[in-house]
Amino acid sequence: MGLDRAAISALYEQYAPVVYRRARFILGRDADAWDAVQEVFTRMLTDGAAFRHEARPMTWVYRVTTNVSLNLLRGRKLREPLLAVADEPTGTMSNVEARQYLSKWLSALTERELEVASLLYLDGLTQQEVADVLGLSRKTIGRDVDALRTRLGELDALPPERP
């Protein structure tokens, strides 16, 4: 059973600010973030049947937001260089630093590697939280993270360890 318009509307009321903040963090610009919000909820309307009710709605919203934002960023990178915006600290890394890592990762990582890297290193989620967001097992994410650390180390694109 998927989500209907009323359910999507309720999700919008509850999660639009979260979607905006996540998209703004990845994309760095207000206008792009609002485009992402619109795209996220449009996708939810068209793909609502894909929602697995064993997952929490926030997990699904977060994953869709991340995917939409990364796709918009990838498309923008093809058209224009990465722009530095206000340096607003998030966790142990500034937004500018985070976008610099994303810029390096966009052309070098697969979609799943990019998702795992952004959730783990930029958002500071634990491996279990990454597994929950992506709907994968903790063991699978552990293997992905080991391979990702090696690959990012080779690319000289591994963020510093968090304290």
C-alpha positions in Angstrom: 0.0 0.0 0.0 1.5 3.3 -1.1 1.0 6.9 0.1 -1.9 9.0 -1.2 -2.1 12.7 -1.7 -3.3 13.3 1.9 -0.4 11.3 3.3 2.1 13.2 1.1 0.5 16.5 2.2 0.9 15.5 5.8 4.6 14.5 5.1 5.1 17.9 3.5 3.7 19.8 6.5 5.9 17.8 8.8 9.1 17.3 6.8 9.5 20.2 4.3 11.8 22.2 6.6 14.0 19.1 7.1 14.0 18.5 3.3 15.0 22.1 2.7 17.8 22.1 5.3 19.2 18.8 3.8 19.0 20.1 0.3 20.5 23.5 1.2 23.4 21.7 2.9 24.2 19.6 -0.2 23.4 22.2 -2.8 24.6 25.4 -1.1 22.0 27.7 -2.6 18.4 28.6 -1.5 16.9 28.5 -4.9 18.4 25.1 -5.6 17.2 23.9 -2.2 13.6 25.0 -3.0 13.8 23.2 -6.4 14.9 20.1 -4.5 12.0 20.4 -2.0 9.6 20.6 -4.9 11.2 17.6 -6.7 11.2 15.5 -3.6 7.5 15.9 -2.9 6.7 15.5 -6.6 8.5 12.2 -6.6 6.7 11.2 -3.5 3.4 11.8 -5.2 4.5 9.8 -8.3 6.5 7.1 -6.5 4.5 6.9 -3.2 3.6 3.3 -3.9 7.3 2.4 -3.6 7.3 3.4 0.1 7.8 0.4 2.2 5.8 0.7 5.4 8.4 -1.1 7.5 10.6 2.0 7.2 9.9 5.2 9.0 8.6 8.0 6.8 11.5 10.2 7.8 14.0 7.6 6.6 12.3 7.5 3.2 12.1 11.3 3.0 15.8 11.7 3.9 16.9 9.2 1.3 14.8 10.7 -1.5 16.1 14.2 -0.5 19.7 13.0 -0.6 19.2 11.4 -4.0 17.4 14.3 -5.5 20.0 16.8 -4.1 23.0 14.8 -5.3 21.4 14.4 -8.8 20.8 18.2 -8.9 24.3 18.9 -7.8 25.7 16.4 -10.4 23.7 18.2 -13.1 24.8 21.6 -11.9 28.5 20.5 -11.8 28.3 19.8 -15.5 27.0 23.3 -16.2 29.0 25.4 -13.8 31.9 25.3 -11.3 31.3 24.6 -7.6 30.4 27.9 -5.9 31.5 28.7 -2.4 28.7 30.0 -0.2 28.5 31.2 3.3 30.7 29.1 5.5 28.2 27.8 8.0 29.6 25.1 10.3 27.8 21.7 10.3 29.3 19.2 12.7 33.1 19.3 12.4 33.1 20.4 8.8 32.0 23.7 7.2 29.5 23.7 4.4 32.2 24.9 2.0 34.5 22.0 3.0 31.6 19.6 2.7 30.8 20.8 -0.8 34.5 20.5 -1.8 34.4 16.8 -0.8 31.1 16.3 -2.7 32.7 17.9 -5.7 35.6 15.4 -5.6 33.2 12.5 -5.0 30.7 13.3 -7.7 32.8 12.1 -10.6 34.6 9.3 -8.8 32.0 7.4 -6.9 29.0 5.3 -7.8 25.5 6.5 -6.7 25.5 4.1 -3.7 29.1 5.0 -2.7 28.2 8.7 -2.9 25.1 8.1 -0.7 27.1 6.2 1.9 29.9 8.7 1.9 27.6 11.7 2.3 25.6 10.1 5.0 28.6 8.8 6.9 31.1 11.6 6.5 29.1 14.7 5.9 26.0 14.0 8.0 27.9 12.1 10.7 25.5 9.2 10.8 26.6 5.9 12.3 27.0 2.9 10.1 23.7 1.5 11.6 21.9 4.8 10.8 23.3 4.7 7.3 22.0 1.1 7.0 18.6 2.1 8.2 18.3 5.1 5.8 19.4 3.0 2.8 17.4 -0.1 3.8 20.5 -2.3 3.9 22.0 -4.5 6.5 24.6 -3.1 8.9 27.0 -5.8 7.7 26.6 -4.6 4.1 27.3 -1.0 5.0 30.4 -2.1 7.0 31.8 -3.8 3.9 30.9 -0.7 1.8 32.6 1.6 4.3 35.8 -0.4 4.3 35.9 -0.3 0.5 35.0 3.3 0.5 37.7 4.3 2.9 40.3 2.6 0.6 38.9 4.2 -2.5 38.6 7.7 -1.0 42.1 7.4 0.4 43.4 6.6 -3.1 41.6 9.7 -4.4 42.9 11.8 -1.5 39.3 12.6 -0.8 38.8 11.1 2.6 37.6 13.6 5.2 39.4 13.7 8.5 38.1 11.4 11.2 35.6 12.9 13.6 36.6 13.2 17.2 
